[in-house]
Amino acid sequence: MSAPEVAHDVRIDPLDRSTTCAAGQSILESCLRNDIWLPHSCTQGTCGSCKVKVLSGEVDHRGSSEYTLTPEERSAGIALGCQATPRSGLVLEPVEKVDPDDGVPRHPLRDHTGTVVVLDDIARDVRRLVVELDEPMAFNPGQYAEITVPGTGVARQYSMANPPSETSRLEFHVRRTPGGIATDGWMFAGLSVGERVELAGPLGDFGMPLAQAEPAILIAGGTGLAPLKSIARHALAHDLVPELHLYHGGRSRQDLYDVELFEDLVRAHPNFRYRPCLCEEDWDGSTGLVTDVVLADFQSCRGLSAYLCGPPGMVEAGVKALKRRRMAPRKIHREEFLDASHTQR
């Protein structure tokens, strides 16, 4: 019989901060709930951005896969903060360095409840879900929340599409996944306006929380538009960038949504450009893969930055395209939308 799990103290060495991990709680969750910021993105053990170096103590790696955390890394004392739990008191340091004075607002992870006030079909297999929270949730543009599927203990991640000025009314863009427990099994089945939902947030470090001197290109595939919509509305409202170019890729016009909203933003902001792109339908707009349309518009991306969100293949193609156009790698920010199957790798 294994020994019962107990709470353990964890110290983040370079930050001189400590937290206590409850039994079975991941290192990352404990830190975020106690307002200790650690780099992270997916929280599902697939991206590796939350890796920490164990300086002393022992961890249980739990569901950490060798796809993300190699045996060599484990032997070197590396762990995934979103998966690992302490087996003893720990002293850690993040693999990705943290600058506590970088000026980026940090918001502690909290549990929230709210009421569904909007549930509309807005594109092919895409619904807009709007939740009115009981208590406001501060977040940065580009962050996401985990919505719990009732009666399952399962949570799924969805980016906020509204700007951070709207802290009590959160908008999500949900794509149906065939057989998905959250979509086919709930949001596209029995969920209705007026129902109560539980969620936790904010999470993630993708986004544009601060002003920047260089123009920015936003590239979205499908519902990857959600965090970029939040970023665009926030950046334009607060003059965070000199120029902003938004590209949204889909297969046909059935995949486009919020077109009128972005066209209104174009009319209101001379420094904003919006270009929807279709790869499987001839129309009077841009045609082809969204990354190819970007390449055609920019002969050089030197001195620019980019924010990409969508399926992994689109994001990877976009990163390669921007590098070919001489964009500095450190100026390329990415968020891949993954379904639950990726957590099994």
JOVEN-V443985 format. One record per residue. RES is the residue in one letter. PHI is phi as a letter, one per 20 degrees, with the letter a starting at -180 (* if undefined). OMEGA is omega in degrees with one decimal (none if undefined). BURIAL is # if it has 24 or more other C-alpha atoms within 12 Angstrom, else .. Layout:
# JOVEN-V443985
res=(RES:RES)
phi=(PHI:PHI)
omega=(OMEGA:OMEGA)
burial=(BURIAL:BURIAL)
This chain:
# JOVEN-V443985
res=(M:S:A:P:E:V:A:H:D:V:R:I:D:P:L:D:R:S:T:T:C:A:A:G:Q:S:I:L:E:S:C:L:R:N:D:I:W:L:P:H:S:C:T:Q:G:T:C:G:S:C:K:V:K:V:L:S:G:E:V:D:H:R:G:S:S:E:Y:T:L:T:P:E:E:R:S:A:G:I:A:L:G:C:Q:A:T:P:R:S:G:L:V:L:E:P:V:E:K:V:D:P:D:D:G:V:P:R:H:P:L:R:D:H:T:G:T:V:V:V:L:D:D:I:A:R:D:V:R:R:L:V:V:E:L:D:E:P:M:A:F:N:P:G:Q:Y:A:E:I:T:V:P:G:T:G:V:A:R:Q:Y:S:M:A:N:P:P:S:E:T:S:R:L:E:F:H:V:R:R:T:P:G:G:I:A:T:D:G:W:M:F:A:G:L:S:V:G:E:R:V:E:L:A:G:P:L:G:D:F:G:M:P:L:A:Q:A:E:P:A:I:L:I:A:G:G:T:G:L:A:P:L:K:S:I:A:R:H:A:L:A:H:D:L:V:P:E:L:H:L:Y:H:G:G:R:S:R:Q:D:L:Y:D:V:E:L:F:E:D:L:V:R:A:H:P:N:F:R:Y:R:P:C:L:C:E:E:D:W:D:G:S:T:G:L:V:T:D:V:V:L:A:D:F:Q:S:C:R:G:L:S:A:Y:L:C:G:P:P:G:M:V:E:A:G:V:K:A:L:K:R:R:R:M:A:P:R:K:I:H:R:E:E:F:L:D:A:S:H:T:Q:R)
phi=(*:f:f:f:f:c:f:c:e:c:d:e:g:f:e:l:c:c:b:d:e:f:g:m:e:f:g:f:f:f:f:f:f:d:m:d:e:c:g:a:c:e:l:d:n:d:e:n:f:e:f:c:e:e:e:b:o:c:c:d:f:l:e:f:e:f:f:d:c:f:g:f:f:g:f:e:n:e:c:e:f:f:d:f:c:f:d:b:f:c:c:c:b:f:f:e:f:d:d:f:d:e:n:f:f:d:c:f:f:c:e:c:c:a:d:f:d:b:b:c:f:d:b:f:l:c:c:e:d:d:d:e:e:f:c:f:c:f:b:e:f:o:f:c:c:d:d:e:e:g:m:d:m:e:c:c:e:c:f:f:e:e:f:f:f:d:e:d:c:e:d:c:d:d:e:f:d:g:n:f:f:e:e:g:e:b:f:d:c:e:f:b:g:n:f:e:c:d:b:c:r:e:c:n:c:e:q:c:e:c:f:c:e:e:f:c:d:d:c:c:d:l:f:f:f:g:f:f:f:f:f:f:f:f:f:f:f:d:l:e:c:f:b:c:d:d:d:c:d:b:e:b:f:f:e:e:b:l:f:f:f:f:f:f:f:f:f:e:c:f:e:d:c:c:c:f:c:c:d:c:b:e:b:e:d:f:c:o:f:g:f:f:f:f:g:f:e:c:f:b:d:f:n:d:c:b:c:d:b:q:f:g:f:f:f:f:f:f:f:f:f:f:f:f:e:m:f:f:g:f:e:d:d:c:b:e:e:d:e:f:f:f:f:e:f)
omega=(-179.4:179.9:179.7:178.3:178.5:177.7:178.8:176.9:-179.4:177.4:175.9:-165.5:-174.0:-179.5:-177.6:179.4:-178.9:175.9:175.3:177.7:174.4:179.7:178.5:-178.3:179.1:178.2:-177.9:-178.2:179.9:179.4:-176.9:178.9:178.6:173.7:172.3:-173.7:170.4:176.6:178.0:177.0:-168.8:-174.3:-177.6:178.7:-177.1:-173.5:178.4:-176.2:-177.6:-177.5:177.8:175.6:178.9:-178.8:173.3:-178.5:-175.8:179.6:169.1:-175.7:177.4:-174.0:-179.2:-178.1:178.0:175.5:-177.3:-177.8:-174.3:175.9:179.0:178.3:177.9:179.8:179.9:176.9:179.1:178.2:173.2:-177.6:-177.2:-178.4:-171.6:172.8:-178.3:168.5:179.7:169.9:-174.7:163.8:-173.4:165.4:178.4:175.1:174.5:-173.1:-179.5:175.5:-177.5:-178.3:-177.4:176.7:-179.2:176.1:177.6:-176.0:-177.5:176.5:-179.8:172.2:-179.4:170.1:-179.4:-177.1:176.2:179.7:176.3:173.7:-172.2:169.7:-175.2:178.3:179.8:178.8:178.9:175.5:171.8:177.9:176.9:-177.4:174.1:-175.9:174.5:177.8:-176.9:176.7:175.6:179.7:175.1:178.5:-177.8:-179.1:-176.9:176.0:173.9:179.8:-176.7:176.1:-174.6:173.9:-176.6:-171.8:-178.8:176.1:177.5:-172.8:177.5:-179.2:171.9:178.2:178.3:179.0:-178.2:176.4:179.7:-171.7:-176.2:-177.0:-172.6:179.7:178.4:174.4:-171.5:174.7:180.0:173.7:-178.9:-179.3:-176.7:-177.4:-179.1:-174.8:177.7:-176.6:-174.8:-171.4:177.1:-178.2:-171.6:-176.4:179.8:177.3:-179.2:-179.9:179.2:178.5:176.6:178.6:177.5:179.4:-0.3:179.7:175.6:177.7:174.4:174.6:-179.1:-176.5:-174.1:176.3:177.6:-174.7:-173.6:172.6:-176.5:173.7:176.3:-177.3:-176.6:169.8:179.1:-179.5:167.3:176.0:-172.1:-178.7:180.0:173.0:177.0:179.5:-176.7:-178.5:179.6:-177.6:-179.3:-179.6:-175.2:177.2:-177.2:-176.8:176.9:177.0:179.7:-178.5:-179.3:175.8:178.2:-177.0:175.0:178.7:-179.4:-179.5:176.1:-177.7:-178.7:175.8:-177.6:-178.7:-178.0:178.7:-178.6:176.1:174.6:178.0:176.7:-179.8:-177.4:-174.7:-179.2:-178.8:-178.8:178.3:-178.3:-178.9:171.5:-175.3:178.0:-176.4:-177.4:-178.9:173.7:179.0:-175.9:176.7:-179.1:178.3:-179.6:176.5:-174.5:-179.9:176.8:177.1:176.8:179.5:179.9:-177.9:-174.9:175.2:174.7:176.0:177.3:179.1:177.3:172.6:-178.2:175.9:-175.6:177.0:-179.8:178.6:-177.3:-179.3:178.5:-179.3:-179.7:177.9:179.3:178.8:179.4:-179.5:-178.8:176.8:176.4:178.1:170.6:173.1:179.2:-178.9:-178.7:178.6:-179.5:-178.6:-171.0:174.0:179.7:174.3:-176.9:172.6:-172.0:-177.0:-177.7:179.4:-179.3:-175.5:none)
burial=(.:.:.:.:.:.:.:#:#:#:#:#:#:.:.:.:#:#:#:#:#:#:.:#:#:#:#:#:#:#:#:#:#:.:.:#:#:#:#:#:#:#:#:#:#:#:#:#:#:#:#:#:#:#:.:.:.:#:#:#:#:.:#:#:#:.:.:#:#:.:.:.:.:#:.:.:#:#:#:#:#:#:#:#:#:#:#:#:#:#:#:#:#:#:#:.:.:#:.:.:.:.:.:.:.:#:#:#:#:#:#:#:#:#:#:#:#:#:#:#:#:#:#:.:#:#:#:#:#:#:#:#:#:.:.:#:#:#:#:#:#:#:#:#:#:#:#:#:#:.:.:.:.:.:#:#:#:#:#:#:#:#:#:#:.:#:#:#:#:#:#:#:#:#:#:#:.:.:.:.:#:#:#:.:.:#:#:#:.:.:#:.:.:.:.:.:#:#:#:#:#:#:#:#:#:#:#:#:#:.:.:.:.:.:#:#:#:#:#:#:#:#:#:#:#:#:#:#:#:#:#:#:#:#:#:#:.:.:#:#:#:.:#:#:#:#:#:#:#:#:#:#:#:.:#:#:#:#:#:.:.:#:.:.:#:.:.:.:#:.:#:#:#:#:#:#:#:#:#:.:.:.:.:.:.:#:#:#:#:#:#:#:#:#:#:.:.:.:.:.:#:.:.:#:#:#:#:#:#:#:#:#:.:#:#:#:#:#:#:#:#:#:#:.:#:.:#:.:.:.:#:#:#:#:#:#:#:#:#:.:.:.:.:.:.)
